[in-house]
Amino acid sequence: MSNELAVATEKLTKNGFLDMDIDPSLDLYEEIEKLKKEKNAIILAHYYQDSDIQDLADYIGDSLGLSQKAASTDADMIVFAGVHFMAETAKMLSPGKKVLLPDLKAGCSLADSCPPHLFRKFKEKYPDHVVVSYINCTAELKTLTDICCTSSNAVHVINSIPKDKGIIFAPDRNLGAYLIKETGRDLVLWNGACMVHEIFSDEKITKLMHRHPKAKFIAHPECEAHILEKADYIGSTSGLLKYTQENEATEFIVATESGIIHQMEKYSPQKTFIPAPPNNTCACNECPYMRLNTMEKLYLCMKHELPEIILSERVIREGVASIDRMLEISKRAGL
């Protein structure tokens, strides 16, 4: 091991990311582009990343689009500007490729809300049920799952299951409640939630709607039911983006992580996008885990090829089937 790599590894062990000095004169955008070419790397970024990272990424998308891209890329190295479960999904779909995450502490409150050892006991109460898990869950939970889903394809996944089969849905109770309403199926719900989508202020949103009477209120299905009841449109992150492009309204109040607004403004610069406010003093709702990734961490991650996502053969073998089933259902549905 080189001295430089040894120092990098020591810092990674301590922090979960490479906390190293960078020459301030470096053009990080230019350096990252060089590293992509040198290492045959692809950068996948979620819509909730900082705008600088979105602008640098080879592909930007929601969980479904990112999963599809991870499964089809010819790159030798996948750099995931997102959160831990997303990078794990990429590794499960491309076990022979090196998958990097700029900060290992970029987790997910929703994934954390469903510990696999507790879910295993919960699942034992319903031995004849099909387990559908939202992709926002750990790799270990995917090993206990029959079919994964995203907010883009969840309705199609539920409708693909025979009506005489019981269904457990994990980990998001809000998305689960929305699916019960949309499909008419009686789902057994795990009691988990995303902290970002659970702190939107009903009162503040109502006031915004009064101040902007012509604005369309759009929301992600991870939001609570009383928020969704107000919405003119409910959809996945990519669905929300598409709606703002195609709808003739010129103002939109957006109830999801505010990172998506960067793409909305790029596609529809003549329109106004207002982030729905949370129950705190912030003007918008940001995921603290998503925002752990920075340009500096992204550069160091690619330069030293650390931190790397490592999964056991068992987890990959037992977990990937649920993702493959999801992708097949999405393909049949034309998603």
Secondary structure as UniProt FT lines:
FT   HELIX           3..15
FT   TURN            24..25
FT   HELIX           28..39
FT   STRAND          41..46
FT   TURN            47..48
FT   HELIX           51..56
FT   STRAND          59..61
FT   HELIX           63..72
FT   STRAND          77..81
FT   HELIX           84..93
FT   TURN            95..96
FT   STRAND          98..100
FT   TURN            104..105
FT   HELIX           109..112
FT   HELIX           116..124
FT   TURN            127..128
FT   STRAND          130..134
FT   HELIX           139..142
FT   TURN            143..144
FT   STRAND          147..149
FT   TURN            151..153
FT   HELIX           154..159
FT   TURN            163..164
FT   STRAND          167..170
FT   HELIX           173..183
FT   STRAND          187..189
FT   TURN            195..198
FT   HELIX           202..211
FT   TURN            213..214
FT   STRAND          216..219
FT   TURN            221..222
FT   HELIX           225..228
FT   TURN            229..230
FT   STRAND          233..234
FT   HELIX           237..246
FT   STRAND          251..255
FT   TURN            258..259
FT   HELIX           260..267
FT   TURN            269..270
FT   STRAND          272..275
FT   TURN            288..289
FT   HELIX           290..292
FT   HELIX           295..304
FT   HELIX           313..333
//
